[in-house]
Amino acid sequence: MKDFDPAKSFGPDVAAHYDDDERGDEEDAAAFLAEYAKDGSALEFAIGTGRIALPLAAKGIQVDGIELSPDMVEHLRAKPEGQFINVVIGDMSSARTDRQYPLVYLVYNTIFNLLTVDDQIRCFENAARHLTKDGVFVVETALPHAWISPDRPDYIRAEYVGKETVGLDVARYDPVTQLLEENHIRFTSQGISMSPIVCRLITPGEMDLMARFAGLRLIQRFANWQRSPFDIHSKMHVSIYGF
Ligand SMILES: C[S@@+](CC[C@H](N)C(=O)[O-])C[C@H]1O[C@@H](n2cnc3c(N)ncnc32)[C@H](O)[C@@H]1O
């Protein structure tokens, strides 16, 4: 997508509406992650508005974050408990908090927001840098084939159809670069707005290799936060990496 700037894809407009509809996995994710925050601390890469960090903090975990979008962090800060979360504004593939944690985590398909293989490897390296020696890096993301199929790499989907608002998701996938270019288009009586995003889709196997470059290995993989077995029917995975 020409002139697409990842740093702007979660700007003021997206940030303002980000918390309008909950994804629904917040409590399950926090319960899962709390089990790995052994000394009571954790670092979230791409912490956003604190959707997962805040329920995790409510369990007594000190959560720090790294986040590219100041607008998303502004919304985190506006929440009462959000003031207690330390956030470094920067890129999760390179920014540092200068301490180590038993748990570093990256959820909601956000590993895909890094658009080159090098940046995705650097993300694993940065997670390893922030882990204590028995710490774990937990990544939750979709399987590429759950989003695109080889015979239908381009699509238009109705995201919602209301009386006064219609949302369309328009996308095109390039299997050579593994980049999925998407635009969420919203039609209302006030006009049309667009939210472009580009993702680099990677398989669990590619992630396992990236982890090895960072000195990490896959410890366990589940199909969801409830620890269902990962199998041929899985549409997403929760993968746990350690040294
Ligand atoms: C789908 S949201 C997820 C936010 C939060 N983790 C959650 O689960 O709600 C993706 C977030 O990743 C952030 N992001 C994208 N690329 C990033 C990068 N390279 N480094 C840090 N944050 C990034 C975006 O600004 C946005 O806040």
The ligand as a Gaussian input file, in Angstrom:
#p B3LYP/6-31G(d) Opt

LIG

0 1
 C       -4.641000      -4.573000      17.605000
 S       -3.923000      -3.352000      18.631000
 C       -3.580000      -4.312000      20.098000
 C       -3.494000      -3.456000      21.338000
 C       -3.528000      -4.259000      22.628000
 N       -2.404000      -5.147000      22.735000
 C       -4.824000      -5.054000      22.702000
 O       -4.757000      -6.287000      22.789000
 O       -5.887000      -4.447000      22.654000
 C       -2.327000      -3.184000      17.925000
 C       -1.441000      -2.198000      18.680000
 O       -0.096000      -2.390000      18.242000
 C        0.540000      -1.132000      18.186000
 N        1.718000      -1.297000      17.332000
 C        1.732000      -1.555000      16.006000
 N        2.997000      -1.700000      15.581000
 C        3.796000      -1.534000      16.680000
 C        5.187000      -1.565000      16.873000
 N        6.025000      -1.790000      15.865000
 N        5.675000      -1.365000      18.127000
 C        4.829000      -1.127000      19.161000
 N        3.485000      -1.075000      19.022000
 C        2.977000      -1.285000      17.796000
 C       -0.545000      -0.232000      17.644000
 O       -0.259000       1.128000      17.832000
 C       -1.749000      -0.730000      18.441000
 O       -1.848000      -0.074000      19.677000

